[in-house]
Amino acid sequence: MLKNKRKISAGFTLIELLVVMAILAILATVGLAFFTSAQARGRDTKRKSDLKQISTALELYYSDYETYPSTSNGKILGCPSAGGSVHTCDWGTIGSTSAFTDNVTVYMKIVPADPSGYNYYYRAVTVDTTNQGFQLYAHLENPQDPSCLAGSNGSPNCTSPANIPSGVSCGGSVCNFAITSANVTPTQ
């Protein structure tokens, strides 16, 4: 007597494979979202650090001259040119004319640039005909960052901060973070 014997394989069925692939796709999507968010938070941390370093250099300049350097188109007017005159410091440029200096003291060897191509914005605030205050602005990518400037309701608002001075721009994006000298606010 011959019995009809089937060969049983120990493989996966098509449905089992599809379920596993769907689970992997979901995990990959969630992981990518967390990774992208972590990258944005890392760039925001760098922006905050850069502005703090620039702020420290500006305070050192102020302690030497009792005024902050002037501004031109959102840049610090404090880098020497080849002829000895002073011009704007380009954000992130490396070279002999890129240091924030008075030709005696180097306050910053390289004025840092935004890590994503946005712009930092420097603004000297005039009080009694001299630059007695400053404002430094940046664009933070994380829309939930509690350090963002306040919106019209007074709470942090990364997409629509209120009362930013006219002309302040962070390279096509709204400036939503600021560091200022002690005697001014980001909205003056």
PyMOL commands that set and color helices and strands:
alter all, ss='L'
color gray80, all
select helices_A, chain A and resi 14-65
alter helices_A, ss='H'
color red, helices_A
select strands_A, chain A and resi 71-72+75-80+86-88+100-101+106-108+121-127+130-138+177-180
alter strands_A, ss='S'
color yellow, strands_A
deselect
rebuild
show_as cartoon
